[in-house]
Amino acid sequence: MSLVDAICDELPKLGNVSVQSVRVKVGALSGIAAEALTFAFDVAAEGSPIAGARLDVEGAAGRELELTGLEVLDGPADR
């Protein structure tokens, strides 16, 4: 939920865009399972401005959970 909330809070700064994908880096020692994060992201994003966006998870060796990027397109989403 926090990841979705943080992205949605930043969207007004980007203008009229639709989010296509969200990239995160997840450390192996973070205690977060990538599959669980992907499922939770889809559920949390449902009904939000980023509903339908794809979550791309990059593995890392440490404890990090870091938002590394957004892929956006000009204009509203066609979802």
N, C-alpha and C positions, 0 to 999 in steps of 0.2 A: 504494500500500500504506500509506503514512504517513497519508493522509487517512482511510482505513478504520480503521486501527489507533487513531488519535486519537479517532474517533467511538465505537468499541467500548470504549475505555478509559473514556469518560465515561458510557456507558449505565447502569452500576450506580447512579450518582448520581441518575438520573432515575426510578428505580423500574422497575416492570413496564410497559414501553412497547414499542411497535414503531415503527420509523422508517419513515415513508412517503416522505419526500424529504429530500435534502441540497442546500442552496443554497451555491454558491461564486461568488466574483468572480474573474475571470481577466483580467489585464491584457494588452493587445495586445503589450506589450514583454516579457512574461514568458517567451516562447519556448515556451509551451504551447498546443497546438492543442486547441480545445474538443472536437472529434470524437474525438481520440485519448484525451483525459482521460475522456470519457464511456465509451468502450469499456474502457479500463483500469479504471475504477471498477467497472463491472459484473463484470469478471473478478475483481478483487481482493475484491469484496464477496461473491462466491459462496461459500457454506458458512459465512458469518459471521452474526452476529446482525442485520446490516443487509441481508442478501441480499434482492434484489427492490426495494430503495429506489430511487427515481428521483433522478438527479442533474440539478439545474437550474443551468445555467451562465449567469452574467451577465457580459457583456463590460465592460471598463474600459480606460482609455487608458494606464495606467502599467504597472508591472512586478509588480503584486501577484498573489498566489494566496492567497485568503482564504476561510475557511469563514465564511459569513455567517448560516447558520441551519439548523435541523432542523425538520421537521414530524413530530411524533410523535402517536401515538394511545395511549390507555390500553389495557393488556392486551397479550398476546403476539400476534405476527403470525400470520395465517391462511395462511401460505405453505407 
